[in-house]
Amino acid sequence: MPMPDNSPLSVTAVTVRVVYLARLREAFGRSGESLAIAADAPDVAAVLATLRARDGVWARELAAGRAVRIAVNHQLVAADSPVREGDEVALLPPVTGG
Amino acid sequence: MTVRVQTADFDAGREIAELRGSDPRVGAVASFIGTVRDVNDAATVATMTLEHYPGMTEKALTEIIADARARFDILDALVVHRVGELRPADQIVLVVVTSAHRGDAFDACRFIMDYLKTRAPFWKKEVTSEGARWVDARVSDDDAAARWQTQTGNET
């Protein structure tokens, strides 16, 4: 039986701007995209889970244990950091400047 | 405090002179220049392309200098980092620190470089005899940055 439209189980969605840098940009073949995240409490982990669900190179590059750091609005953050509508969420490979 | 990301080369002598100005409190100036090596991980490097994350880079460098100011007794600091295509022997990065005494100048200069290597969003891609490749981060760089946390003990 289909869920009614006003189901209390429905989750809110936020749309963020995702940015891929350096090796990840080349692996994914794009520098960024607009991404809708559906979750009760959208956070960085939900962004990564949404991307991993695409399988293939996304799942490989973002597999647990791969060294990818996340910056939200230009600030490095932990996986449980919340994301809000319009945030810029960047995926950074380990940095190699200097 | 000065932070610049640029494709153009820099003149360390001129940058040091500008940072010092005529401030009579300065008794020590420490500087570091990072340059492109011709061999990395046993492959000959022809060219190196440096990219960064505009917006975050400047913010990260500014925070690193602010952190250095909180830990060491320094008067001023400068970071210039190049991006774009570079060749062996080219200059990559310049750090200059002024202080009343050499200890803080040396320490702050090294601290800024150690943190820049692990926290500033720059990436190197080399074209070598083995082909083009993204440079891997080194564990030794993380160790160098972590050393400051145990030494000063105020990092959470």
gemmi code that builds the backbone of each chain (N, CA, C; Angstrom):
import gemmi

chains = {
    "A": [
        ("MET", (0.851, -1.198, 0.000), (0.000, 0.000, 0.000), (0.886, 1.247, 0.000)),
        ("PRO", (0.626, 2.189, -0.881), (1.486, 3.389, -0.944), (1.334, 4.262, 0.291)),
        ("MET", (2.464, 4.901, 0.646), (2.443, 5.817, 1.783), (1.624, 7.056, 1.420)),
        ("PRO", (0.841, 7.559, 2.351), (0.154, 8.831, 2.068), (1.171, 9.969, 1.980)),
        ("ASP", (0.805, 11.018, 1.281), (1.738, 12.124, 1.067), (2.154, 12.794, 2.362)),
        ("ASN", (1.297, 12.745, 3.336), (1.616, 13.462, 4.572), (2.228, 12.545, 5.626)),
        ("SER", (2.881, 11.473, 5.150), (3.492, 10.523, 6.067), (4.477, 11.203, 7.003)),
        ("PRO", (4.395, 10.879, 8.293), (5.371, 11.448, 9.229), (6.774, 10.882, 8.991)),
        ("LEU", (6.896, 9.833, 8.165), (8.214, 9.255, 7.891), (8.965, 10.018, 6.801)),
        ("SER", (8.284, 10.922, 6.125), (8.962, 11.646, 5.042), (10.095, 12.485, 5.628)),
        ("VAL", (11.189, 12.616, 4.876), (12.350, 13.364, 5.363), (12.492, 14.653, 4.568)),
        ("THR", (13.120, 15.599, 5.205), (13.361, 16.852, 4.499), (14.582, 16.690, 3.612)),
        ("ALA", (14.654, 17.489, 2.572), (15.813, 17.445, 1.681), (16.446, 18.827, 1.636)),
        ("VAL", (17.768, 18.845, 1.644), (18.470, 20.105, 1.423), (19.331, 19.930, 0.179)),
        ("THR", (19.562, 21.032, -0.504), (20.409, 20.983, -1.691), (21.701, 21.721, -1.395)),
        ("VAL", (22.824, 21.017, -1.610), (24.141, 21.619, -1.365), (24.929, 21.661, -2.667)),
        ("ARG", (25.941, 22.489, -2.688), (26.866, 22.556, -3.817), (28.084, 21.710, -3.434)),
        ("VAL", (28.338, 20.632, -4.178), (29.479, 19.776, -3.875), (30.624, 20.136, -4.818)),
        ("VAL", (31.829, 20.238, -4.260), (33.021, 20.595, -5.043), (34.033, 19.458, -4.945)),
        ("TYR", (34.544, 19.011, -6.084), (35.553, 17.942, -6.112), (36.898, 18.542, -6.513)),
        ("LEU", (37.925, 18.206, -5.729), (39.222, 18.840, -5.961), (40.297, 17.840, -6.363)),
        ("ALA", (41.227, 18.325, -7.172), (42.453, 17.592, -7.533), (42.128, 16.192, -8.064)),
        ("ARG", (42.686, 15.146, -7.423), (42.517, 13.788, -7.922), (41.043, 13.392, -8.011)),
        ("LEU", (40.247, 13.837, -7.037), (38.826, 13.462, -7.035), (38.087, 14.090, -8.210)),
        ("ARG", (38.454, 15.308, -8.565), (37.831, 15.955, -9.726), (38.096, 15.129, -10.990)),
        ("GLU", (39.321, 14.667, -11.135), (39.665, 13.868, -12.320), (38.976, 12.512, -12.284)),
        ("ALA", (38.926, 11.891, -11.098), (38.307, 10.575, -10.977), (36.814, 10.639, -11.298)),
        ("PHE", (36.152, 11.715, -10.859), (34.705, 11.836, -11.049), (34.348, 12.510, -12.372)),
        ("GLY", (35.337, 13.097, -13.018), (35.088, 13.727, -14.313), (34.255, 14.993, -14.231)),
        ("ARG", (34.293, 15.661, -13.092), (33.556, 16.909, -12.934), (34.135, 17.682, -11.759)),
        ("SER", (33.958, 19.000, -11.786), (34.529, 19.820, -10.722), (33.525, 20.068, -9.600)),
        ("GLY", (32.265, 19.765, -9.865), (31.271, 19.950, -8.815), (29.875, 19.739, -9.357)),
        ("GLU", (28.896, 19.814, -8.477), (27.506, 19.629, -8.887), (26.587, 20.049, -7.744)),
        ("SER", (25.337, 20.222, -8.101), (24.308, 20.477, -7.106), (23.747, 19.130, -6.680)),
        ("LEU", (23.638, 18.921, -5.356), (23.249, 17.597, -4.866), (22.156, 17.731, -3.804)),
        ("ALA", (21.056, 16.977, -3.984), (19.976, 16.979, -2.989), (20.229, 15.858, -1.988)),
        ("ILE", (20.184, 16.195, -0.704), (20.416, 15.229, 0.363), (19.120, 15.037, 1.131)),
        ("ALA", (18.622, 13.800, 1.129), (17.404, 13.512, 1.888), (17.791, 12.779, 3.163)),
        ("ALA", (17.561, 13.418, 4.285), (17.884, 12.791, 5.571), (17.158, 13.533, 6.677)),
        ("ASP", (16.937, 12.845, 7.776), (16.276, 13.484, 8.915), (17.074, 14.682, 9.403)),
        ("ALA", (18.381, 14.461, 9.549), (19.279, 15.521, 9.990), (20.473, 15.518, 9.048)),
        ("PRO", (20.378, 16.234, 7.929), (21.415, 16.145, 6.892), (22.792, 16.550, 7.444)),
        ("ASP", (23.767, 15.680, 7.243), (25.126, 16.001, 7.685), (26.117, 15.562, 6.611)),
        ("VAL", (27.408, 15.764, 6.920), (28.458, 15.421, 5.968), (28.405, 13.936, 5.619)),
        ("ALA", (28.156, 13.099, 6.609), (28.096, 11.658, 6.356), (26.981, 11.323, 5.363)),
        ("ALA", (25.868, 12.058, 5.423), (24.764, 11.818, 4.491), (25.148, 12.213, 3.067)),
        ("VAL", (25.949, 13.272, 2.935), (26.436, 13.673, 1.606), (27.289, 12.549, 1.023)),
        ("LEU", (28.225, 12.036, 1.829), (29.113, 10.971, 1.353), (28.319, 9.707, 1.025)),
        ("ALA", (27.324, 9.388, 1.853), (26.517, 8.188, 1.612), (25.746, 8.317, 0.304)),
        ("THR", (25.238, 9.516, 0.029), (24.496, 9.759, -1.214), (25.398, 9.536, -2.427)),
        ("LEU", (26.641, 9.999, -2.328), (27.583, 9.848, -3.448), (28.039, 8.392, -3.590)),
        ("ARG", (28.301, 7.734, -2.473), (28.742, 6.329, -2.512), (27.693, 5.426, -3.165)),
        ("ALA", (26.431, 5.799, -2.989), (25.336, 4.972, -3.511), (25.333, 4.922, -5.044)),
        ("ARG", (26.129, 5.782, -5.677), (26.222, 5.744, -7.139), (27.073, 4.567, -7.617)),
        ("ASP", (27.769, 3.934, -6.676), (28.646, 2.796, -6.995), (29.809, 3.194, -7.909)),
        ("GLY", (30.473, 2.197, -8.460), (31.588, 2.444, -9.369), (32.678, 3.278, -8.719)),
        ("VAL", (33.169, 4.267, -9.486), (34.290, 5.070, -9.014), (33.920, 5.853, -7.751)),
        ("TRP", (32.641, 6.208, -7.612), (32.203, 6.962, -6.419), (32.395, 6.122, -5.158)),
        ("ALA", (31.943, 4.882, -5.224), (32.072, 4.001, -4.060), (33.540, 3.702, -3.762)),
        ("ARG", (34.335, 3.536, -4.830), (35.760, 3.224, -4.617), (36.504, 4.395, -3.991)),
        ("GLU", (36.330, 5.580, -4.563), (37.081, 6.744, -4.068), (36.639, 7.182, -2.675)),
        ("LEU", (35.386, 6.918, -2.348), (34.857, 7.400, -1.063), (34.661, 6.265, -0.061)),
        ("ALA", (35.273, 5.112, -0.353), (35.146, 3.964, 0.550), (35.693, 4.323, 1.930)),
        ("ALA", (35.148, 3.693, 2.950), (35.642, 3.919, 4.307), (37.132, 3.614, 4.339)),
        ("GLY", (37.897, 4.448, 4.979), (39.331, 4.226, 5.055), (40.115, 5.026, 4.028)),
        ("ARG", (39.426, 5.506, 2.955), (40.125, 6.380, 2.021), (40.289, 7.748, 2.680)),
        ("ALA", (41.448, 8.342, 2.467), (41.741, 9.623, 3.114), (41.100, 10.769, 2.329)),
        ("VAL", (39.870, 11.084, 2.666), (39.189, 12.230, 2.068), (38.746, 13.147, 3.196)),
        ("ARG", (39.133, 14.407, 3.107), (38.688, 15.353, 4.136), (37.590, 16.230, 3.548)),
        ("ILE", (36.748, 16.733, 4.427), (35.590, 17.499, 3.995), (35.660, 18.920, 4.553)),
        ("ALA", (35.407, 19.883, 3.677), (35.287, 21.272, 4.117), (33.879, 21.762, 3.797)),
        ("VAL", (33.213, 22.322, 4.788), (31.914, 22.948, 4.564), (32.117, 24.459, 4.650)),
        ("ASN", (31.765, 25.131, 3.570), (31.962, 26.589, 3.487), (33.394, 26.979, 3.862)),
        ("HIS", (34.362, 26.209, 3.296), (35.795, 26.512, 3.415), (36.394, 26.197, 4.772)),
        ("GLN", (35.673, 25.436, 5.621), (36.196, 25.067, 6.933), (36.215, 23.545, 7.034)),
        ("LEU", (37.374, 22.966, 7.391), (37.439, 21.516, 7.573), (36.520, 21.104, 8.709)),
        ("VAL", (35.752, 20.032, 8.484), (34.773, 19.608, 9.488), (34.790, 18.089, 9.641)),
        ("ALA", (34.136, 17.606, 10.682), (34.002, 16.173, 10.938), (32.757, 15.641, 10.221)),
        ("ALA", (32.661, 14.303, 10.150), (31.588, 13.656, 9.391), (30.205, 13.946, 9.962)),
        ("ASP", (30.135, 14.229, 11.264), (28.809, 14.461, 11.854), (28.405, 15.940, 11.822)),
        ("SER", (29.183, 16.751, 11.114), (28.809, 18.165, 11.000), (27.558, 18.310, 10.137)),
        ("PRO", (26.627, 19.144, 10.536), (25.412, 19.318, 9.743), (25.681, 20.085, 8.442)),
        ("VAL", (24.850, 19.832, 7.444), (24.900, 20.650, 6.226), (23.542, 21.321, 6.061)),
        ("ARG", (23.582, 22.535, 5.555), (22.358, 23.311, 5.397), (22.177, 23.700, 3.938)),
        ("GLU", (20.956, 24.078, 3.626), (20.615, 24.493, 2.278), (21.632, 25.519, 1.760)),
        ("GLY", (22.185, 25.243, 0.582), (23.093, 26.205, -0.035), (24.544, 26.091, 0.390)),
        ("ASP", (24.865, 25.203, 1.323), (26.255, 25.051, 1.762), (27.145, 24.582, 0.617)),
        ("GLU", (28.423, 24.983, 0.673), (29.418, 24.453, -0.260), (30.187, 23.351, 0.460)),
        ("VAL", (30.045, 22.133, -0.034), (30.672, 20.966, 0.600), (31.783, 20.468, -0.329)),
        ("ALA", (33.039, 20.619, 0.114), (34.169, 20.257, -0.740), (34.799, 18.950, -0.277)),
        ("LEU", (35.156, 18.097, -1.243), (35.840, 16.833, -0.954), (37.308, 16.988, -1.339)),
        ("LEU", (38.188, 16.875, -0.321), (39.609, 17.156, -0.520), (40.458, 15.895, -0.346)),
        ("PRO", (41.229, 15.531, -1.354), (42.247, 14.492, -1.129), (43.305, 15.045, -0.170)),
        ("PRO", (44.159, 14.180, 0.400), (45.233, 14.678, 1.268), (46.039, 15.770, 0.555)),
        ("VAL", (46.318, 16.853, 1.278), (46.957, 18.011, 0.643), (48.464, 17.789, 0.500)),
        ("THR", (49.035, 18.403, -0.542), (50.459, 18.189, -0.840), (51.140, 19.486, -1.275)),
        ("GLY", (50.797, 20.594, -0.605), (51.424, 21.873, -0.975), (52.780, 22.057, -0.331)),
        ("GLY", (53.288, 23.254, -0.465), (54.555, 23.629, 0.166), (55.770, 23.161, -0.587)),
    ],
    "B": [
        ("MET", (50.190, 40.955, 8.799), (50.056, 39.602, 8.272), (49.715, 39.664, 6.780)),
        ("THR", (50.427, 38.879, 5.997), (50.174, 38.862, 4.556), (50.090, 37.424, 4.058)),
        ("VAL", (49.068, 37.150, 3.249), (48.895, 35.842, 2.627), (48.604, 36.066, 1.151)),
        ("ARG", (49.385, 35.442, 0.291), (49.137, 35.592, -1.151), (49.272, 34.246, -1.862)),
        ("VAL", (48.364, 33.988, -2.804), (48.455, 32.837, -3.694), (48.574, 33.408, -5.095)),
        ("GLN", (49.618, 33.024, -5.823), (49.867, 33.672, -7.113), (50.588, 32.734, -8.065)),
        ("THR", (50.450, 33.000, -9.366), (51.193, 32.213, -10.363), (52.604, 32.776, -10.545)),
        ("ALA", (52.769, 34.070, -10.332), (54.058, 34.726, -10.563), (55.103, 34.293, -9.542)),
        ("ASP", (56.362, 34.385, -9.932), (57.473, 34.115, -9.016), (57.519, 35.231, -7.961)),
        ("PHE", (58.323, 34.998, -6.917), (58.477, 36.027, -5.881), (59.943, 36.326, -5.664)),
        ("ASP", (60.196, 37.522, -5.129), (61.550, 37.971, -4.809), (61.654, 38.008, -3.283)),
        ("ALA", (62.335, 36.999, -2.717), (62.384, 36.866, -1.263), (62.991, 38.111, -0.613)),
        ("GLY", (64.007, 38.670, -1.221), (64.656, 39.851, -0.648), (63.692, 41.014, -0.508)),
        ("ARG", (62.907, 41.219, -1.557), (61.952, 42.322, -1.532), (60.841, 42.051, -0.516)),
        ("GLU", (60.368, 40.793, -0.473), (59.293, 40.445, 0.470), (59.758, 40.622, 1.919)),
        ("ILE", (61.000, 40.193, 2.199), (61.539, 40.328, 3.561), (61.669, 41.803, 3.931)),
        ("ALA", (62.174, 42.587, 2.997), (62.362, 44.019, 3.265), (61.021, 44.684, 3.554)),
        ("GLU", (59.980, 44.294, 2.803), (58.661, 44.909, 3.009), (58.055, 44.489, 4.346)),
        ("LEU", (58.277, 43.221, 4.727), (57.708, 42.753, 5.993), (58.400, 43.424, 7.179)),
        ("ARG", (59.720, 43.544, 7.086), (60.462, 44.197, 8.171), (60.115, 45.672, 8.265)),
        ("GLY", (59.999, 46.296, 7.088), (59.805, 47.740, 7.058), (60.919, 48.400, 7.834)),
        ("SER", (60.549, 49.349, 8.680), (61.584, 49.980, 9.512), (61.230, 49.784, 10.978)),
        ("ASP", (60.588, 48.630, 11.263), (60.146, 48.342, 12.631), (61.350, 48.057, 13.540)),
        ("PRO", (61.658, 48.948, 14.469), (62.853, 48.771, 15.306), (62.696, 47.686, 16.375)),
        ("ARG", (61.471, 47.137, 16.508), (61.277, 46.034, 17.460), (61.833, 44.725, 16.922)),
        ("VAL", (62.015, 44.672, 15.590), (62.465, 43.426, 14.957), (63.938, 43.187, 15.245)),
        ("GLY", (64.211, 42.029, 15.873), (65.600, 41.657, 16.114), (65.953, 40.364, 15.411)),
        ("ALA", (64.947, 39.712, 14.796), (65.189, 38.435, 14.131), (64.208, 38.260, 12.975)),
        ("VAL", (64.717, 37.803, 11.843), (63.889, 37.500, 10.677), (64.236, 36.092, 10.232)),
        ("ALA", (63.242, 35.192, 10.243), (63.476, 33.827, 9.752), (62.658, 33.639, 8.485)),
        ("SER", (63.239, 32.953, 7.499), (62.499, 32.713, 6.262), (62.739, 31.302, 5.773)),
        ("PHE", (61.781, 30.799, 5.009), (61.887, 29.479, 4.400), (61.404, 29.589, 2.969)),
        ("ILE", (62.144, 28.944, 2.045), (61.714, 28.870, 0.651), (61.668, 27.398, 0.259)),
        ("GLY", (60.516, 26.951, -0.244), (60.386, 25.604, -0.783), (60.528, 25.664, -2.297)),
        ("THR", (61.278, 24.714, -2.864), (61.523, 24.723, -4.317), (61.206, 23.349, -4.914)),
        ("VAL", (61.120, 23.303, -6.239), (60.764, 22.066, -6.943), (62.019, 21.214, -7.142)),
        ("ARG", (61.980, 19.970, -6.666), (63.081, 19.033, -6.895), (62.935, 18.352, -8.260)),
        ("ASP", (64.063, 17.904, -8.811), (63.991, 17.269, -10.138), (63.722, 15.768, -10.042)),
        ("VAL", (63.824, 15.209, -8.833), (63.538, 13.781, -8.664), (62.612, 13.611, -7.462)),
        ("ASN", (61.531, 12.836, -7.650), (60.626, 12.544, -6.539), (60.210, 11.087, -6.634)),
        ("ASP", (60.357, 10.350, -5.533), (60.020, 8.915, -5.534), (60.637, 8.196, -6.734)),
        ("ALA", (61.887, 8.454, -6.986), (62.696, 7.754, -7.988), (62.317, 8.048, -9.435)),
        ("ALA", (61.470, 9.051, -9.670), (61.135, 9.410, -11.051), (61.598, 10.841, -11.330)),
        ("THR", (62.042, 11.070, -12.553), (62.493, 12.399, -12.930), (61.291, 13.304, -13.191)),
        ("VAL", (61.287, 14.467, -12.544), (60.159, 15.392, -12.678), (60.455, 16.395, -13.797)),
        ("ALA", (59.556, 16.432, -14.796), (59.702, 17.393, -15.885), (59.015, 18.703, -15.520)),
        ("THR", (57.732, 18.606, -15.140), (56.988, 19.779, -14.692), (56.082, 19.382, -13.535)),
        ("MET", (55.619, 20.374, -12.819), (54.713, 20.149, -11.702), (53.621, 21.204, -11.776)),
        ("THR", (52.366, 20.767, -11.650), (51.268, 21.724, -11.637), (50.672, 21.759, -10.242)),
        ("LEU", (50.591, 22.955, -9.690), (50.035, 23.135, -8.356), (48.652, 23.740, -8.470)),
        ("GLU", (47.666, 23.090, -7.854), (46.336, 23.689, -7.812), (45.895, 23.877, -6.373)),
        ("HIS", (44.907, 24.717, -6.189), (44.413, 24.974, -4.827), (42.909, 25.151, -4.854)),
        ("TYR", (42.342, 25.436, -3.704), (40.900, 25.609, -3.560), (40.650, 27.069, -3.214)),
        ("PRO", (40.475, 27.905, -4.246), (40.345, 29.354, -4.006), (39.260, 29.647, -2.973)),
        ("GLY", (39.532, 30.579, -2.114), (38.587, 30.911, -1.046), (38.992, 30.228, 0.246)),
        ("MET", (39.113, 28.896, 0.181), (39.532, 28.184, 1.390), (41.025, 28.359, 1.642)),
        ("THR", (41.814, 28.399, 0.571), (43.266, 28.478, 0.739), (43.674, 29.691, 1.563)),
        ("GLU", (43.171, 30.840, 1.168), (43.536, 32.072, 1.856), (43.084, 32.020, 3.321)),
        ("LYS", (41.895, 31.475, 3.523), (41.365, 31.360, 4.883), (42.235, 30.425, 5.725)),
        ("ALA", (42.636, 29.293, 5.151), (43.446, 28.316, 5.887), (44.809, 28.920, 6.252)),
        ("LEU", (45.433, 29.624, 5.305), (46.746, 30.219, 5.578), (46.638, 31.302, 6.652)),
        ("THR", (45.584, 32.083, 6.589), (45.374, 33.134, 7.584), (45.208, 32.520, 8.971)),
        ("GLU", (44.486, 31.401, 9.044), (44.283, 30.740, 10.336), (45.587, 30.151, 10.872)),
        ("ILE", (46.421, 29.631, 9.975), (47.706, 29.057, 10.397), (48.594, 30.155, 10.997)),
        ("ILE", (48.610, 31.311, 10.355), (49.413, 32.425, 10.886), (48.851, 32.893, 12.225)),
        ("ALA", (47.529, 32.954, 12.325), (46.911, 33.364, 13.600), (47.285, 32.374, 14.705)),
        ("ASP", (47.320, 31.094, 14.347), (47.706, 30.054, 15.297), (49.164, 30.257, 15.736)),
        ("ALA", (50.023, 30.577, 14.779), (51.435, 30.829, 15.096), (51.580, 32.033, 16.030)),
        ("ARG", (50.787, 33.052, 15.772), (50.820, 34.255, 16.625), (50.425, 33.929, 18.058)),
        ("ALA", (49.450, 33.007, 18.201), (48.980, 32.647, 19.537), (50.023, 31.836, 20.298)),
        ("ARG", (50.861, 31.089, 19.543), (51.817, 30.193, 20.199), (53.183, 30.830, 20.425)),
        ("PHE", (53.551, 31.735, 19.530), (54.910, 32.280, 19.571), (54.867, 33.799, 19.641)),
        ("ASP", (55.947, 34.357, 20.189), (56.031, 35.803, 20.329), (56.628, 36.388, 19.052)),
        ("ILE", (55.760, 36.587, 18.053), (56.256, 37.109, 16.780), (55.601, 38.450, 16.471)),
        ("LEU", (56.248, 39.202, 15.602), (55.729, 40.530, 15.269), (54.876, 40.504, 14.014)),
        ("ASP", (55.326, 39.762, 12.994), (54.557, 39.710, 11.748), (54.940, 38.440, 10.994)),
        ("ALA", (54.113, 38.076, 10.016), (54.401, 36.881, 9.219), (53.822, 37.037, 7.829)),
        ("LEU", (54.455, 36.364, 6.887), (54.062, 36.422, 5.480), (54.105, 35.010, 4.902)),
        ("VAL", (53.098, 34.670, 4.096), (53.148, 33.433, 3.319), (52.804, 33.773, 1.874)),
        ("VAL", (53.685, 33.395, 0.947), (53.391, 33.500, -0.483), (53.490, 32.092, -1.054)),
        ("HIS", (52.433, 31.625, -1.718), (52.444, 30.273, -2.301), (52.083, 30.373, -3.776)),
        ("ARG", (52.904, 29.746, -4.605), (52.616, 29.791, -6.045), (51.699, 28.642, -6.462)),
        ("VAL", (50.926, 28.864, -7.529), (50.118, 27.830, -8.163), (50.385, 27.875, -9.667)),
        ("GLY", (49.896, 26.849, -10.377), (50.127, 26.785, -11.819), (51.278, 25.859, -12.141)),
        ("GLU", (51.811, 25.998, -13.351), (52.862, 25.073, -13.784), (54.242, 25.560, -13.361)),
        ("LEU", (55.001, 24.662, -12.700), (56.353, 24.974, -12.233), (57.324, 23.921, -12.755)),
        ("ARG", (58.604, 24.277, -12.740), (59.653, 23.365, -13.199), (60.698, 23.173, -12.107)),
        ("PRO", (61.506, 22.109, -12.227), (62.555, 21.900, -11.223), (63.387, 23.172, -10.998)),
        ("ALA", (63.685, 23.427, -9.748), (64.451, 24.585, -9.283), (63.585, 25.837, -9.112)),
        ("ASP", (62.331, 25.801, -9.602), (61.453, 26.954, -9.384), (61.100, 27.079, -7.896)),
        ("GLN", (60.829, 28.288, -7.476), (60.364, 28.528, -6.106), (58.870, 28.202, -6.017)),
        ("ILE", (58.469, 27.566, -4.905), (57.054, 27.227, -4.690), (56.447, 28.110, -3.606)),
        ("VAL", (57.127, 28.159, -2.456), (56.520, 28.811, -1.295), (57.562, 29.614, -0.521)),
        ("LEU", (57.092, 30.727, 0.044), (57.944, 31.562, 0.896), (57.220, 31.832, 2.208)),
        ("VAL", (57.918, 31.595, 3.314), (57.406, 31.976, 4.636), (58.435, 32.901, 5.273)),
        ("VAL", (57.984, 34.021, 5.788), (58.871, 34.946, 6.503), (58.216, 35.305, 7.833)),
        ("VAL", (59.011, 35.287, 8.881), (58.523, 35.649, 10.212), (59.484, 36.652, 10.841)),
        ("THR", (58.923, 37.695, 11.442), (59.756, 38.647, 12.187), (59.418, 38.534, 13.673)),
        ("SER", (60.459, 38.721, 14.483), (60.303, 38.620, 15.931), (61.397, 39.433, 16.607)),
        ("ALA", (61.280, 39.569, 17.910), (62.334, 40.264, 18.650), (63.572, 39.379, 18.769)),
        ("HIS", (63.324, 38.051, 18.897), (64.433, 37.127, 19.133), (64.348, 35.922, 18.202)),
        ("ARG", (65.487, 35.280, 17.972), (65.552, 34.246, 16.943), (64.736, 32.998, 17.263)),
        ("GLY", (64.637, 32.651, 18.553), (63.949, 31.410, 18.901), (62.509, 31.375, 18.387)),
        ("ASP", (61.769, 32.425, 18.685), (60.381, 32.490, 18.233), (60.297, 32.597, 16.710)),
        ("ALA", (61.237, 33.300, 16.095), (61.210, 33.443, 14.637), (61.426, 32.090, 13.969)),
        ("PHE", (62.450, 31.343, 14.415), (62.707, 30.008, 13.854), (61.513, 29.084, 14.077)),
        ("ASP", (61.037, 29.035, 15.315), (59.952, 28.113, 15.656), (58.676, 28.427, 14.882)),
        ("ALA", (58.318, 29.705, 14.817), (57.079, 30.082, 14.134), (57.176, 29.786, 12.638)),
        ("CYS", (58.347, 30.006, 12.056), (58.542, 29.744, 10.628), (58.346, 28.256, 10.347)),
        ("ARG", (58.942, 27.423, 11.174), (58.816, 25.981, 10.986), (57.380, 25.507, 11.257)),
        ("PHE", (56.773, 26.063, 12.277), (55.386, 25.723, 12.602), (54.454, 26.040, 11.425)),
        ("ILE", (54.607, 27.216, 10.846), (53.754, 27.615, 9.718), (53.940, 26.654, 8.548)),
        ("MET", (55.177, 26.285, 8.249), (55.404, 25.350, 7.137), (54.832, 23.966, 7.443)),
        ("ASP", (55.043, 23.490, 8.664), (54.535, 22.157, 9.020), (53.007, 22.106, 8.924)),
        ("TYR", (52.356, 23.157, 9.339), (50.892, 23.181, 9.268), (50.413, 23.397, 7.836)),
        ("LEU", (51.129, 24.240, 7.098), (50.758, 24.453, 5.692), (50.775, 23.131, 4.926)),
        ("LYS", (51.785, 22.299, 5.204), (51.927, 21.025, 4.478), (50.768, 20.065, 4.725)),
        ("THR", (50.080, 20.219, 5.863), (49.025, 19.258, 6.186), (47.626, 19.867, 6.190)),
        ("ARG", (47.510, 21.204, 6.163), (46.182, 21.819, 6.315), (45.778, 22.781, 5.222)),
        ("ALA", (46.722, 23.284, 4.445), (46.351, 24.245, 3.398), (46.002, 23.471, 2.121)),
        ("PRO", (44.876, 23.803, 1.484), (44.397, 23.008, 0.343), (45.146, 23.280, -0.959)),
        ("PHE", (46.347, 22.705, -1.045), (47.146, 22.719, -2.277), (47.392, 21.269, -2.691)),
        ("TRP", (47.467, 21.055, -4.002), (47.779, 19.710, -4.507), (48.776, 19.822, -5.654)),
        ("LYS", (49.748, 18.894, -5.644), (50.776, 18.851, -6.689), (50.501, 17.696, -7.643)),
        ("LYS", (50.580, 17.982, -8.929), (50.532, 16.924, -9.933), (51.824, 17.009, -10.739)),
        ("GLU", (52.551, 15.903, -10.766), (53.834, 15.885, -11.462), (53.693, 15.245, -12.836)),
        ("VAL", (54.444, 15.766, -13.783), (54.670, 15.047, -15.040), (56.089, 14.504, -14.951)),
        ("THR", (56.205, 13.170, -14.908), (57.513, 12.544, -14.717), (57.819, 11.602, -15.876)),
        ("SER", (59.002, 10.982, -15.790), (59.383, 9.986, -16.782), (58.423, 8.798, -16.765)),
        ("GLU", (57.689, 8.643, -15.652), (56.724, 7.535, -15.527), (55.308, 7.958, -15.909)),
        ("GLY", (55.128, 9.202, -16.338), (53.799, 9.708, -16.665), (53.334, 10.734, -15.654)),
        ("ALA", (52.098, 11.240, -15.839), (51.557, 12.240, -14.930), (50.954, 11.553, -13.712)),
        ("ARG", (51.146, 12.144, -12.540), (50.600, 11.538, -11.319), (50.389, 12.605, -10.251)),
        ("TRP", (49.353, 12.395, -9.429), (49.149, 13.250, -8.260), (50.140, 12.821, -7.197)),
        ("VAL", (50.780, 13.787, -6.570), (51.749, 13.486, -5.525), (51.005, 12.990, -4.286)),
        ("ASP", (51.512, 11.900, -3.690), (50.911, 11.357, -2.471), (51.342, 12.176, -1.262)),
        ("ALA", (50.411, 12.333, -0.324), (50.760, 12.980, 0.944), (51.710, 12.065, 1.712)),
        ("ARG", (52.608, 12.657, 2.479), (53.586, 11.882, 3.247), (53.179, 11.794, 4.707)),
        ("VAL", (53.313, 10.613, 5.260), (53.041, 10.431, 6.686), (53.981, 11.312, 7.509)),
        ("SER", (55.211, 11.496, 7.014), (56.188, 12.305, 7.752), (55.713, 13.747, 7.903)),
        ("ASP", (54.875, 14.216, 6.956), (54.336, 15.571, 7.083), (53.335, 15.647, 8.228)),
        ("ASP", (52.501, 14.616, 8.352), (51.554, 14.575, 9.477), (52.314, 14.518, 10.799)),
        ("ASP", (53.391, 13.729, 10.808), (54.194, 13.616, 12.028), (54.797, 14.962, 12.403)),
        ("ALA", (55.262, 15.703, 11.390), (55.894, 16.998, 11.653), (54.885, 17.970, 12.249)),
        ("ALA", (53.651, 17.947, 11.748), (52.619, 18.845, 12.281), (52.186, 18.395, 13.677)),
        ("ALA", (52.095, 17.076, 13.868), (51.642, 16.538, 15.161), (52.637, 16.855, 16.272)),
        ("ARG", (53.914, 16.964, 15.905), (54.962, 17.250, 16.892), (54.656, 18.524, 17.674)),
        ("TRP", (54.058, 19.513, 16.994), (53.761, 20.787, 17.662), (52.659, 20.626, 18.697)),
        ("GLN", (51.774, 19.646, 18.479), (50.683, 19.472, 19.423), (51.201, 18.928, 20.753)),
        ("THR", (52.173, 18.022, 20.701), (52.715, 17.481, 21.944), (53.641, 18.499, 22.614)),
        ("GLN", (54.316, 19.315, 21.790), (55.245, 20.293, 22.367), (54.541, 21.407, 23.109)),
        ("THR", (53.426, 21.886, 22.521), (52.777, 23.031, 23.121), (51.562, 22.643, 23.943)),
        ("GLY", (51.018, 21.452, 23.644), (50.003, 20.886, 24.504), (48.685, 21.629, 24.598)),
        ("ASN", (48.453, 22.614, 23.747), (47.187, 23.350, 23.844), (46.297, 23.086, 22.627)),
        ("GLU", (46.592, 22.003, 21.907), (45.758, 21.644, 20.754), (44.697, 20.668, 21.229)),
        ("THR", (43.490, 20.860, 20.789), (42.440, 19.930, 21.188), (42.251, 18.897, 20.107)),
    ],
}
model = gemmi.Model(1)
for chain_id, residues in chains.items():
    chain = gemmi.Chain(chain_id)
    for i, (resn, *xyz) in enumerate(residues, 1):
        res = gemmi.Residue()
        res.name, res.seqid = resn, gemmi.SeqId(i, " ")
        for name, pos in zip(("N", "CA", "C"), xyz):
            atom = gemmi.Atom()
            atom.name, atom.element = name, gemmi.Element(name[0])
            atom.pos, atom.b_iso = gemmi.Position(*pos), 0.0
            res.add_atom(atom)
        chain.add_residue(res)
    model.add_chain(chain)
structure = gemmi.Structure()
structure.add_model(model)
structure.setup_entities()
